[in-house]
Amino acid sequence: MKTKMWCIAAGAGLVLAGCTNEKPAEVASASEVAEMSAPAGDIITDMTAADLPPGVTATVLKAIPGMTISAAKRKERDGRVYYDVEGKRPDGSDVELDLLQDGAAFKVVEIQRDIAWADAPADVRAAAKASAKTVTPVRVIESKESDGSVIYELFADGKPAKPSLEIRVKDGKPEVLTEEWPH
């Protein structure tokens, strides 16, 4: 007798979070998570690659040469304009870039990918374990920031809208954040 196995795919890429004989609940992509947690008053517009301003496309391709853009969103939040651009790297791995518009220019503020919790750096896992919050993440988003830091967003089971814990690594030092990271 064959047993049907279900594996949970997370975010903008196939990240094996676990396998089970139970059919999984739906897992949201990084941009869907951001949209679910978007403050009231945000204006979010779905876009295709062809709809993007040429400057956004040029900035994305400079950051990730050869990237294939599959989806995008334009977000107006607190007087700022962001573009969330999802796609694949030339090696086929999924990636999402968040760009901030500054006048006519665009700046990459985050490059995100889903990773397995076991693949997070040991010092990040240790900081999470030592924190006051007990989180066994079912999803981890690694966000490389424009300031050189890396944010690890840990999502608890059943809570896909907002990370339950965020850890910032800056200059090799992990820090558990007490406030949500702005990007």
Beta strands, then each sheet from edge to edge (+ up, - down):
strand 1: 6-7
strand 2: 19-20
strand 3: 43-47
strand 4: 68-77
strand 5: 80-88
strand 6: 94-102
strand 7: 105-115
strand 8: 139-145
strand 9: 150-155
strand 10: 165-170
strand 11: 173-176
sheet 1: 1+ 2-
sheet 2: 3+ 4- 5+ 6- 7+ 8- 9+ 10- 11+
end
